[in-house]
Amino acid sequence: MDEGQNNLVMCRELGRDYGGQTAVSSLSFSLARGEVLGFLGPNGAGKSTTMNMLSGCLAPSRGEVEICGIDLLASPAQAKAHIGYMPEHPPLYPELTVDEYLRFAARLRGLPRRRVKAAVETARERCGLADVGHRPIGQLSRGYQQRVGIAQAIVHEPALVILDEPTVGLDPNQVREIRALIQTLARDHGVILSTHILPEVAAVCSRVQIMVRGQLVFESPMAELGDAGEGGGRLKLHLSEQAEADPLAGLSGVSRVETLGPGQFRLHHAGNKELAPAVAQLAVDRGWSLYRLEPETRDLEQIFVSLTSGEEADAA
Ligand SMILES: Nc1ncnc2c1ncn2[C@@H]1O[C@H](COP(=O)(O)OP(=O)(O)OP(=O)(O)O)[C@@H](O)[C@H]1O
């Protein structure tokens, strides 16, 4: 399988200026199949500008974007066929019924007429809209209107779904429903979710990126954060100087070993509660002295606050 098939998104040195002001400076990242990437940042960080560029709605000032291996700038129509986008304010037509609007969205995405009916039914079903197909969008609650916004984004079965602030303005029950919907979407699509709601990222994302002043300042798989659902995290240890990294890397659940200094390591793991005793046993077996063994938790909220405090006031 080539790189284009593995990577739904590949962006390199992507940037956008508005007049003389840089909104996004130089962004490079990729999204693989099966990932839900949370894009976090304070107000004005450049999230919406990035989503608009990734979806082909806004031309970058510099850099490259590939969608499923297709250059978005050189071949926009082919690349966009793989993208479903729900902007922060989805362009819904309140006077149209849900079915009329989804049929319109399907045709707009280039679906042949004969496939439209089935595509609309599938999208309606997946987004919990089965009973409201005949209702005018303007008469639906805010939560249902968001579902319609998501349904129009997936009606053509794109590989990549980009959702910009999908739960803003919803009540707690509606928020839960939309998050559950995003998780089901992740089974069949790669998802990029722009938000500034931290629990949303913890609830639905497999990876998180934090953006500040148009730059990526943090990136981590959720499993490596202290507050990840599966309890993934890091274990820092200080052993005698002759200790080697290889046997540590072979311990069950260890995803990566960082060498911090002679005999000093950081083990990244996916929530193995038995790791500390296993390290102690390994030290005994190998005759290493164990000076220090401590879990390191990195709470997403702490990381976000330390990287972004003061930013929103500046942006305003
Ligand atoms: N059309 C525009 N013209 C000029 N400046 C813009 C335009 N759109 C956005 N900006 C500026 O670019 C910067 C990034 O804005 P953007 O909307 O991408 O941020 P954001 O992270 O999505 O913010 P929020 O969380 O408030 O939606 C901000 O300083 C904003 O004022």
The ligand as an SDF file (V2000), in Angstrom:
LIG
                    3D

 31 33  0  0  0  0  0  0  0  0999 V2000
  -11.4370   36.5040    6.8100 N   0  0  0  0  0  0  0  0  0  0  0  0
  -10.5250   36.9620    7.6580 C   0  0  0  0  0  0  0  0  0  0  0  0
   -9.9070   38.1490    7.4500 N   0  0  0  0  0  0  0  0  0  0  0  0
   -8.9720   38.6090    8.2980 C   0  0  0  0  0  0  0  0  0  0  0  0
   -8.5400   37.9460    9.3980 N   0  0  0  0  0  0  0  0  0  0  0  0
   -9.1240   36.7640    9.6570 C   0  0  0  0  0  0  0  0  0  0  0  0
  -10.1420   36.2050    8.8090 C   0  0  0  0  0  0  0  0  0  0  0  0
  -10.5290   35.0080    9.3340 N   0  0  0  0  0  0  0  0  0  0  0  0
   -9.7810   34.8250   10.4530 C   0  0  0  0  0  0  0  0  0  0  0  0
   -8.9430   35.8860   10.6430 N   0  0  0  0  0  0  0  0  0  0  0  0
   -7.9600   36.0260   11.7250 C   0  0  0  0  0  0  0  0  0  0  0  0
   -7.1060   34.8920   11.6770 O   0  0  0  0  0  0  0  0  0  0  0  0
   -6.8150   34.4350   12.9940 C   0  0  0  0  0  0  0  0  0  0  0  0
   -7.2240   32.9770   13.1270 C   0  0  0  0  0  0  0  0  0  0  0  0
   -8.6500   32.9040   13.0680 O   0  0  0  0  0  0  0  0  0  0  0  0
   -9.4500   31.5210   13.0760 P   0  0  0  0  0  0  0  0  0  0  0  0
  -10.9000   31.8560   12.9080 O   0  0  0  0  0  0  0  0  0  0  0  0
   -8.8320   30.6020   12.1070 O   0  0  0  0  0  0  0  0  0  0  0  0
   -9.1490   31.0030   14.5410 O   0  0  0  0  0  0  0  0  0  0  0  0
   -9.8950   29.8820   15.4000 P   0  0  0  0  0  0  0  0  0  0  0  0
   -8.8210   29.1290   16.1050 O   0  0  0  0  0  0  0  0  0  0  0  0
  -10.8250   29.1030   14.5470 O   0  0  0  0  0  0  0  0  0  0  0  0
  -10.7040   30.7650   16.4380 O   0  0  0  0  0  0  0  0  0  0  0  0
  -12.1440   30.4470   17.1750 P   0  0  0  0  0  0  0  0  0  0  0  0
  -11.8860   29.3570   18.1700 O   0  0  0  0  0  0  0  0  0  0  0  0
  -12.4560   31.7670   17.8230 O   0  0  0  0  0  0  0  0  0  0  0  0
  -13.1360   30.0670   16.0890 O   0  0  0  0  0  0  0  0  0  0  0  0
   -7.5320   35.3610   13.9550 C   0  0  0  0  0  0  0  0  0  0  0  0
   -6.6150   36.3460   14.3680 O   0  0  0  0  0  0  0  0  0  0  0  0
   -8.6240   35.9760   13.1100 C   0  0  0  0  0  0  0  0  0  0  0  0
   -8.9430   37.2720   13.5580 O   0  0  0  0  0  0  0  0  0  0  0  0
  1  2  1  0
  2  3  1  0
  2  7  2  0
  3  4  2  0
  4  5  1  0
  5  6  2  0
  6  7  1  0
  6 10  1  0
  7  8  1  0
  8  9  2  0
  9 10  1  0
 10 11  1  0
 11 12  1  0
 11 30  1  0
 12 13  1  0
 13 14  1  0
 13 28  1  0
 14 15  1  0
 15 16  1  0
 16 17  2  0
 16 18  1  0
 16 19  1  0
 19 20  1  0
 20 21  2  0
 20 22  1  0
 20 23  1  0
 23 24  1  0
 24 25  2  0
 24 26  1  0
 24 27  1  0
 28 29  1  0
 28 30  1  0
 30 31  1  0
M  END
$$$$
